């Protein structure tokens, strides 16, 4: 349990250090203010860290940011090592976070469901009963009795 807490603390530290360094220390134009660090996970042995990020922009901006992060990996790892003070600084792997795309997909599906619900409500408002408002026969209202 202690190792898990230690990995969590190290992951939080890495997230903060990388985010601050991207904001203030890296002069790469590909890593402008449109890159956001969303999460960091560290393996149990504290040897590898996965840094999740999002990019505000189009596909070209995402590719440029990925290349910029890859080229800045050494500088960022050195900064993490300085801040963490651990025996072995974890290797950094940058992964584009799928959360914004997933959220967008869910929002699109919810919009389609709302439109479908509205269409069903409109159809129900205009609908009429197939056998009249009260489809049940009552005693004395039999069609055969009415014909006689």
C-alpha positions as CSV (number, residue, x, y, z in Angstrom):
1,X,0.0,0.0,0.0
2,X,2.9,2.4,0.8
3,X,4.4,1.8,-2.7
4,X,1.1,2.7,-4.3
5,X,0.9,6.0,-2.3
6,X,4.5,6.7,-3.2
7,X,3.8,6.1,-6.9
8,X,0.7,8.4,-6.6
9,X,2.8,11.2,-5.0
10,X,5.5,10.9,-7.6
11,X,2.9,10.9,-10.4
12,X,1.4,14.1,-9.0
13,X,4.8,15.7,-8.7
14,X,5.6,14.7,-12.3
15,X,2.4,16.2,-13.6
16,X,3.0,19.5,-11.8
17,X,6.7,19.8,-12.9
18,X,6.0,18.9,-16.5
19,X,3.1,21.3,-16.7
20,X,5.1,24.2,-15.1
21,X,8.1,23.5,-17.3
22,X,5.9,23.5,-20.5
23,X,4.3,26.8,-19.4
24,X,7.5,28.6,-18.5
25,X,10.6,26.8,-19.5
26,X,10.3,25.3,-22.9
27,X,10.6,27.7,-25.8
28,X,9.4,25.3,-28.5
29,X,6.5,27.0,-30.5
30,X,4.9,23.6,-31.0
31,X,4.3,23.5,-27.2
32,X,2.4,26.7,-26.9
33,X,-0.3,27.4,-24.4
34,X,-2.6,24.9,-26.2
35,X,-1.0,21.8,-24.5
36,X,-2.5,20.7,-21.2
37,X,-1.2,17.9,-19.0
38,X,-4.3,16.0,-17.8
39,X,-2.9,13.0,-15.9
40,X,0.2,11.1,-15.0
41,X,0.7,7.5,-14.0
42,X,3.8,5.8,-12.6
43,X,4.5,2.1,-12.5
44,X,4.8,0.4,-9.2
45,X,8.6,0.2,-9.5
46,X,8.8,3.9,-10.1
47,X,10.8,3.4,-13.3
48,X,8.3,4.5,-16.0
49,X,5.8,7.4,-16.1
50,X,3.1,7.9,-18.6
51,X,2.1,11.6,-19.0
52,X,-1.3,12.2,-20.6
53,X,-1.9,15.4,-22.4
54,X,-4.5,17.2,-24.5
55,X,-4.0,19.7,-27.3
56,X,-6.4,22.5,-28.1
57,X,-6.5,22.7,-31.9
58,X,-6.8,20.5,-35.0
59,X,-5.0,17.3,-36.0
60,X,-2.0,19.3,-37.3
61,X,-1.6,21.0,-33.9
62,X,-1.8,17.6,-32.2
63,X,1.0,16.1,-34.4
64,X,3.2,19.2,-33.8
65,X,2.6,19.0,-30.0
66,X,3.5,15.3,-30.0
67,X,6.7,16.0,-31.9
68,X,7.5,18.9,-29.5
69,X,6.9,16.8,-26.4
70,X,9.1,14.0,-27.8
71,X,12.0,16.4,-28.5
72,X,11.6,18.0,-25.0
73,X,11.5,14.7,-23.2
74,X,15.1,14.8,-22.0
75,X,14.8,18.3,-20.6
76,X,11.5,17.5,-18.9
77,X,12.9,14.3,-17.4
78,X,16.0,16.2,-16.0
79,X,13.6,18.7,-14.4
80,X,11.5,15.9,-12.9
81,X,14.7,14.3,-11.5
82,X,15.8,17.6,-10.0
83,X,12.4,18.1,-8.3
84,X,11.8,14.5,-7.2
85,X,15.1,13.7,-5.7
86,X,14.7,10.0,-6.4
87,X,17.5,7.6,-7.1
88,X,16.2,6.8,-10.5
89,X,14.3,9.3,-12.5
90,X,11.4,7.6,-14.3
91,X,11.4,7.6,-18.1
92,X,8.6,9.7,-19.5
93,X,6.2,8.5,-22.1
94,X,3.7,11.1,-23.6
95,X,0.3,9.8,-24.6
96,X,-2.5,11.9,-26.1
97,X,-5.5,11.8,-23.8
98,X,-8.6,10.4,-25.5
99,X,-10.9,12.1,-22.9
100,X,-11.9,15.1,-25.0
101,X,-12.7,13.0,-28.1
102,X,-14.7,10.6,-25.9
103,X,-16.6,13.4,-24.3
104,X,-17.4,14.9,-27.7
105,X,-18.6,11.5,-28.9
106,X,-20.8,11.1,-25.8
107,X,-22.2,14.6,-26.3
108,X,-23.1,13.8,-29.9
109,X,-24.8,10.6,-28.9
110,X,-26.8,12.5,-26.2
111,X,-27.9,15.1,-28.7
112,X,-29.1,12.3,-31.1
113,X,-31.0,10.7,-28.2
114,X,-32.6,14.1,-27.3
115,X,-33.7,14.6,-30.9
116,X,-35.1,11.1,-31.0
117,X,-37.0,11.6,-27.8
118,X,-38.4,14.9,-29.1
119,X,-39.6,13.1,-32.3
120,X,-41.2,10.4,-30.2
121,X,-43.0,13.1,-28.1
122,X,-44.3,14.8,-31.2
123,X,-45.5,11.6,-32.7
124,X,-47.2,10.6,-29.4
125,X,-48.9,14.0,-29.1
126,X,-50.5,13.5,-32.6
127,X,-51.3,9.9,-32.1
128,X,-54.8,8.5,-31.7
129,X,-55.9,5.2,-30.2
130,X,-56.3,2.3,-32.6
131,X,-59.6,1.1,-31.0
132,X,-60.8,4.4,-29.6
133,X,-60.0,6.0,-26.3
134,X,-61.4,3.1,-24.3
135,X,-60.8,-0.2,-26.2
136,X,-62.5,-2.4,-23.6
137,X,-66.1,-3.7,-24.2
138,X,-68.5,-3.0,-21.4
139,X,-71.5,-5.1,-20.6
140,X,-74.4,-4.1,-22.7
141,X,-72.4,-2.4,-25.4
142,X,-71.8,-5.6,-27.5
143,X,-72.1,-5.0,-31.2
144,X,-74.4,-7.9,-31.6
145,X,-76.7,-6.4,-29.0
146,X,-76.7,-3.0,-30.8
147,X,-77.7,-4.7,-34.2
148,X,-80.9,-6.3,-32.7
